Amino acid sequence: MEQLQETVKKVLAQIRPTLQRDGGDVEFVDLGADQVLKIRLTGACQGCPMSGVTLKEGIEKFVKSELPTIRAVEAVK
């Protein structure tokens, strides 16, 4: 499980520059046994009305394409 978490962090690092260009960022929070990845959106992403779209159409889609075992990505505060 720890190895998978490290792989997830590397995948998130690939997304990070895109978010940072718009003043936001993403942090790894947890990966549960149910294969649901929990992340925290920070910076400009935190209160952005488009953060839901960024989460599902950007982050989740990319993470699942790189790691098909991930069932979902959820944002936590």
DSSP file (Angstrom, degrees, kcal/mol; ACC not computed):
  #  RESIDUE AA STRUCTURE BP1 BP2  ACC     N-H-->O    O-->H-N    N-H-->O    O-->H-N    TCO  KAPPA ALPHA  PHI   PSI    X-CA   Y-CA   Z-CA
    1    1 A M     >        0   0    0      0, 0.0     4,-2.2     0, 0.0     5,-0.1   0.000 360.0 360.0 360.0 -38.4    0.0    0.0    0.0
    2    2 A E  H  >  +     0   0    0      1,-0.2     4,-1.9     2,-0.2     5,-0.1   0.879 360.0  51.9 -64.2 -36.8    2.9    2.4    0.8
    3    3 A Q  H  > S+     0   0    0      2,-0.2     4,-2.0     1,-0.2    -1,-0.2   0.904 108.6  50.4 -65.5 -41.1    4.4    1.8   -2.6
    4    4 A L  H  > S+     0   0    0      1,-0.2     4,-2.6     2,-0.2    -2,-0.2   0.894 107.6  54.0 -63.5 -39.7    1.0    2.7   -4.3
    5    5 A Q  H  X S+     0   0    0     -4,-2.2     4,-2.2     1,-0.2    -1,-0.2   0.902 108.1  49.6 -61.1 -40.7    0.8    5.9   -2.2
    6    6 A E  H  X S+     0   0    0     -4,-1.9     4,-1.8     2,-0.2    -1,-0.2   0.893 110.7  50.1 -64.9 -39.3    4.2    6.9   -3.5
    7    7 A T  H  X S+     0   0    0     -4,-2.0     4,-2.0     2,-0.2    -2,-0.2   0.909 109.2  51.6 -64.7 -42.1    3.1    6.2   -7.0
    8    8 A V  H  X S+     0   0    0     -4,-2.6     4,-2.6     1,-0.2    -2,-0.2   0.914 107.8  52.5 -60.2 -43.2    0.0    8.3   -6.5
    9    9 A K  H  X S+     0   0    0     -4,-2.2     4,-1.8     1,-0.2    -1,-0.2   0.869 108.2  51.1 -61.6 -36.9    2.1   11.2   -5.2
   10   10 A K  H  X S+     0   0    0     -4,-1.8     4,-0.9     2,-0.2    -1,-0.2   0.881 109.8  49.5 -67.4 -38.3    4.3   11.0   -8.3
   11   11 A V  H >X S+     0   0    0     -4,-2.0     4,-0.9     1,-0.2     3,-0.7   0.919 110.2  50.3 -66.1 -43.3    1.1   11.1  -10.5
   12   12 A L  H >X S+     0   0    0     -4,-2.6     4,-2.0     1,-0.2     3,-0.6   0.864 103.4  60.5 -62.2 -34.5   -0.1   14.1   -8.6
   13   13 A A  H 3< S+     0   0    0     -4,-1.8    -1,-0.2     1,-0.2    -2,-0.2   0.804  99.9  56.1 -63.0 -28.4    3.3   15.8   -9.1
   14   14 A Q  H << S+     0   0    0     -4,-0.9     4,-0.3    -3,-0.7    -1,-0.2   0.810 111.2  43.1 -71.3 -29.8    2.6   15.6  -12.8
   15   15 A I  H XX S+     0   0    0     -4,-0.9     4,-1.4    -3,-0.6     3,-1.0   0.788  95.1  82.2 -82.9 -31.0   -0.6   17.5  -12.4
   16   16 A R  H 3X S+     0   0    0     -4,-2.0     4,-2.8     1,-0.3     5,-0.2   0.819  83.4  56.3 -48.7 -47.5    0.8   20.1  -10.0
   17   17 A P  H 3> S+     0   0    0      0, 0.0     4,-1.6     0, 0.0    -1,-0.3   0.873 106.1  52.1 -58.5 -36.3    2.4   22.5  -12.6
   18   18 A T  H <> S+     0   0    0     -3,-1.0     4,-0.6    -4,-0.3    -2,-0.2   0.926 113.3  43.5 -63.8 -44.7   -0.9   22.9  -14.4
   19   19 A L  H ><>S+     0   0    0     -4,-1.4     5,-2.6     1,-0.2     3,-0.9   0.887 110.8  55.5 -66.8 -39.6   -2.7   23.8  -11.2
   20   20 A Q  H ><5S+     0   0    0     -4,-2.8     3,-1.6     1,-0.3    -1,-0.2   0.808  96.2  64.9 -66.9 -29.4    0.1   26.1  -10.0
   21   21 A R  H 3<5S+     0   0    0     -4,-1.6    -1,-0.3     1,-0.3    -2,-0.2   0.825 107.0  43.8 -60.5 -29.8    0.0   28.1  -13.2
   22   22 A D  T <<5S-     0   0    0     -3,-0.9    -1,-0.3    -4,-0.6    -2,-0.2   0.258 127.9 -98.8 -99.0  10.8   -3.5   29.2  -12.1
   23   23 A G  T < 5S+     0   0    0     -3,-1.6    21,-2.7     1,-0.3    -3,-0.2   0.581  89.6 104.8  87.2  10.6   -2.4   29.8   -8.5
   24   24 A G  E   < -A   43   0A   0     -5,-2.6    -1,-0.3    19,-0.3     2,-0.3  -0.458  44.2-170.8-112.3-174.1   -3.6   26.5   -7.1
   25   25 A D  E     -A   42   0A   0     17,-1.4    17,-2.2    -2,-0.2     2,-0.4  -0.966  15.7-129.4-165.8 172.1   -2.1   23.2   -5.9
   26   26 A V  E     -A   41   0A   0     -2,-0.3     2,-0.4    15,-0.2    15,-0.2  -0.994  15.0-162.8-135.7 140.5   -3.1   19.7   -4.8
   27   27 A E  E     -A   40   0A   0     13,-2.2    13,-2.2    -2,-0.4     2,-0.3  -0.971  23.0-121.8-124.2 139.2   -2.0   17.7   -1.8
   28   28 A F  E     +A   39   0A   0     -2,-0.4    11,-0.2    11,-0.2     3,-0.1  -0.629  35.2 167.1 -71.9 132.1   -2.2   14.0   -1.1
   29   29 A V  E     -     0   0A   0      9,-2.4     2,-0.3     1,-0.3    10,-0.2   0.745  55.4 -28.8-111.3 -53.8   -4.3   13.3    2.0
   30   30 A D  E     -A   38   0A   0      8,-1.8     8,-3.4     2,-0.0     2,-0.4  -0.989  35.3-148.2-164.4 152.7   -5.0    9.6    2.0
   31   31 A L  E     -A   37   0A   0     -2,-0.3     6,-0.2     6,-0.2   -26,-0.1  -0.942  30.5-153.1-127.9 109.6   -5.6    6.5   -0.1
   32   32 A G    >   -     0   0    0      4,-1.8     3,-2.1    -2,-0.4     4,-0.1  -0.252  30.3-106.0 -80.2 167.2   -8.0    4.1    1.6
   33   33 A A  T 3  S+     0   0    0      1,-0.3    -1,-0.1     2,-0.1     0, 0.0   0.740 120.4  66.1 -61.5 -23.1   -8.3    0.4    1.3
   34   34 A D  T 3  S-     0   0    0      2,-0.1    -1,-0.3     1,-0.0    37,-0.2   0.393 116.5-116.0 -79.3   4.2  -11.4    1.1   -0.9
   35   35 A Q    <   +     0   0    0     -3,-2.1    36,-2.6     1,-0.2    37,-1.0   0.782  68.7 141.9  64.2  29.8   -9.0    2.7   -3.5
   36   36 A V  E     - b   0  72A   0     35,-0.2    -4,-1.8    34,-0.2     2,-0.5  -0.921  43.5-144.6-101.1 120.4  -10.6    6.1   -3.0
   37   37 A L  E     -Ab  31  73A   0     35,-2.8    37,-3.1    -2,-0.6     2,-0.5  -0.718   9.0-156.8 -87.7 128.6   -7.9    8.8   -3.2
   38   38 A K  E     +Ab  30  74A   0     -8,-3.4    -9,-2.4    -2,-0.5    -8,-1.8  -0.922  18.8 171.7-108.0 128.5   -8.5   11.8   -0.9
   39   39 A I  E     -Ab  28  75A   0     35,-2.7    37,-2.7    -2,-0.5     2,-0.5  -0.829  26.8-133.8-128.3 166.6   -6.8   15.0   -1.9
   40   40 A R  E     -A   27   0A   0    -13,-2.2   -13,-2.2    -2,-0.3     2,-0.4  -0.992  13.8-147.0-123.4 125.0   -6.9   18.6   -0.7
   41   41 A L  E     -A   26   0A   0     -2,-0.5     2,-0.2    35,-0.4   -15,-0.2  -0.774  27.1-178.1 -87.2 133.8   -7.1   21.5   -3.2
   42   42 A T  E >   +A   25   0A   0    -17,-2.2     3,-1.4    -2,-0.4   -17,-1.4  -0.724  38.4  17.3-127.5 175.2   -5.2   24.5   -2.1
   43   43 A G  E >> S-A   24   0A   0      1,-0.3     3,-1.2   -19,-0.2     4,-0.5  -0.356 128.7  -8.3  64.6-139.4   -4.5   28.1   -3.2
   44   44 A A  T 34 S+     0   0    0    -21,-2.7     4,-0.5     1,-0.3     3,-0.4   0.759 134.1  62.3 -63.2 -25.2   -6.8   29.5   -5.8
   45   45 A C  T <4 S+     0   0    0     -3,-1.4     3,-0.5     1,-0.2    -1,-0.3   0.783  86.8  76.0 -69.8 -26.4   -8.3   26.0   -6.3
   46   46 A Q  T <4 S+     0   0    0     -3,-1.2    -1,-0.2     1,-0.2    -2,-0.2   0.883 112.1  16.9 -57.7 -45.4   -9.6   26.0   -2.8
   47   47 A G  S  < S+     0   0    0     -4,-0.5    -1,-0.2    -3,-0.4    -2,-0.2   0.305  92.4 128.8-111.9   9.8  -12.6   28.3   -3.3
   48   48 A C    >   -     0   0    0     -3,-0.5     3,-1.8    -4,-0.5     4,-0.3  -0.439  57.6-139.7 -71.2 134.0  -12.9   28.3   -7.0
   49   49 A P  T 3  S+     0   0    0      0, 0.0     3,-0.4     0, 0.0     4,-0.2   0.718 104.4  54.7 -64.3 -18.7  -16.4   27.6   -8.4
   50   50 A M  T 3> S+     0   0    0      1,-0.2     4,-2.4     2,-0.1     3,-0.4   0.364  75.8 101.9 -93.8   5.2  -14.8   25.4  -11.1
   51   51 A S  H <> S+     0   0    0     -3,-1.8     4,-2.6     1,-0.2    -1,-0.2   0.824  76.7  57.2 -62.5 -30.9  -12.9   23.2   -8.6
   52   52 A G  H  > S+     0   0    0     -3,-0.4     4,-2.4    -4,-0.3     5,-0.3   0.898 109.2  45.1 -64.5 -40.0  -15.4   20.4   -8.9
   53   53 A V  H  >>S+     0   0    0     -3,-0.4     4,-2.5     2,-0.2     5,-0.8   0.918 112.7  51.0 -68.5 -43.7  -14.8   20.3  -12.7
   54   54 A T  I  X>S+     0   0    0     -4,-2.4     5,-2.7     3,-0.2     4,-1.0   0.910 112.4  48.4 -58.1 -42.9  -11.0   20.4  -12.1
   55   55 A L  I  <>S+     0   0    0     -4,-2.6     5,-3.5     3,-0.2     6,-0.3   0.961 123.1  28.1 -63.0 -54.3  -11.4   17.6   -9.6
   56   56 A K  I  <>S+     0   0    0     -4,-2.4     5,-0.9     3,-0.2    -2,-0.2   0.926 129.8  34.7 -80.0 -46.6  -13.5   15.2  -11.8
   57   57 A E  I  <5S+     0   0    0     -4,-2.5    -3,-0.2    -5,-0.3    -1,-0.2   0.693 132.7  23.6 -85.9 -19.1  -12.5   16.1  -15.3
   58   58 A G  I  X<S+     0   0    0     -4,-1.0     4,-2.1    -5,-0.8    -3,-0.2   0.798 129.2  26.7-106.4 -72.0   -8.9   16.9  -14.7
   59   59 A I  I  ><S+     0   0    0     -5,-2.7     4,-2.9     2,-0.2     5,-0.2   0.953 125.0  43.2 -65.0 -54.3   -7.4   15.3  -11.6
   60   60 A E  I  ><S+     0   0    0     -5,-3.5     4,-2.7    -6,-0.2     5,-0.3   0.925 114.7  50.1 -61.2 -45.0   -9.6   12.2  -11.3
   61   61 A K  H  ><S+     0   0    0     -5,-0.9     4,-1.6    -6,-0.3    -1,-0.2   0.914 114.8  44.2 -60.4 -43.4   -9.5   11.4  -15.0
   62   62 A F  H  X S+     0   0    0     -4,-2.1     4,-1.9     2,-0.2     5,-0.2   0.935 113.7  49.0 -67.5 -46.8   -5.7   11.7  -15.2
   63   63 A V  H  X S+     0   0    0     -4,-2.9     4,-2.9     1,-0.2    -2,-0.2   0.923 112.7  47.9 -59.7 -44.9   -5.1    9.7  -12.0
   64   64 A K  H  < S+     0   0    0     -4,-2.7    -1,-0.2    -5,-0.2    -2,-0.2   0.819 109.1  53.8 -68.2 -29.8   -7.4    6.9  -13.1
   65   65 A S  H  < S+     0   0    0     -4,-1.6    -1,-0.2    -5,-0.3    -2,-0.2   0.855 117.3  37.4 -71.1 -32.8   -5.8    6.8  -16.6
   66   66 A E  H  < S+     0   0    0     -4,-1.9    -2,-0.2     1,-0.2    -1,-0.2   0.811 132.2  27.3 -83.8 -33.2   -2.4    6.4  -14.9
   67   67 A L    ><  -     0   0    0     -4,-2.9     3,-2.1    -5,-0.2    -1,-0.2  -0.755  65.7-176.9-133.3  84.0   -3.6    4.1  -12.1
   68   68 A P  T 3  S+     0   0    0      0, 0.0    -1,-0.1     0, 0.0    -4,-0.1   0.660  77.9  70.2 -60.0 -17.1   -6.7    2.1  -13.1
   69   69 A T  T 3  S+     0   0    0      2,-0.0     2,-0.4     0, 0.0    -5,-0.1   0.682  75.0  98.5 -74.8 -15.7   -7.0    0.6   -9.6
   70   70 A I    <   -     0   0    0     -3,-2.1   -34,-0.2    -7,-0.2   -35,-0.1  -0.609  57.0-167.3 -73.5 123.6   -8.1    4.0   -8.2
   71   71 A R        -     0   0    0    -36,-2.6     2,-0.3    -2,-0.4   -35,-0.2   0.865  61.8 -16.1 -80.4 -38.2  -11.9    4.0   -8.0
   72   72 A A  E     -b   36   0A   0    -37,-1.0   -35,-2.8     2,-0.0     2,-0.4  -0.984  52.0-131.6-161.5 162.0  -12.4    7.7   -7.3
   73   73 A V  E     -b   37   0A   0     -2,-0.3     2,-0.4   -37,-0.2   -35,-0.2  -0.996  26.3-174.8-124.3 127.8  -10.8   10.9   -6.2
   74   74 A E  E     -b   38   0A   0    -37,-3.1   -35,-2.7    -2,-0.4     2,-0.4  -0.954  19.4-133.1-124.9 141.9  -12.4   13.1   -3.6
   75   75 A A  E     -b   39   0A   0     -2,-0.4     2,-0.3   -37,-0.2   -35,-0.2  -0.756  23.0-171.4 -91.7 138.4  -11.5   16.5   -2.3
   76   76 A V              0   0    0    -37,-2.7   -35,-0.4    -2,-0.4   -38,-0.0  -0.860 360.0 360.0-122.1 161.0  -11.4   17.0    1.5
   77   77 A K              0   0    0     -2,-0.3   -37,-0.1   -37,-0.1    -1,-0.0   0.449 360.0 360.0 -94.3 360.0  -11.0   20.3    3.4
